[in-house]
Amino acid sequence: MSEKTLYKIVFLNHGKIYELFARRVGSSALWGFTEVADLVFGISEGLVVDPTEERLRAEFADTKVLHLPMQSVLRVEEVARQGQSAIRDAASGDKVVTPFPIPGKPR
């Protein structure tokens, strides 16, 4: 595998579907797990910030290697270029977006 190899990993986590990009995917030393390492996130230097990608970046900030149970992995794709990481609702497939809080408006 070269350094340019990129994988899109789609897995189920707490009732939501996560889509992440990583440089390394393989069998884990832990029986029944898939190892995902070298997570890749988009560049956040622009004015437009995707809250879902920022949430994923914060959640996996200190993660060196993910060991995902094989049953939770839905798909692993080798891709030519990076897309957008996302969290989707497992039932509908819609992106999960936390609405911007409006002061004084009850939830």
Secondary structure, DSSP 8 states (H G I E B T S, - for coil): --TT-EEEEEEEETTEEEEEEEEEEEE-SSTTEEEEEEEE-----SS---HHHHHHHHHTTT-SEEEEEGGGEEEEEEESS----EEEETTT--B-------TT---
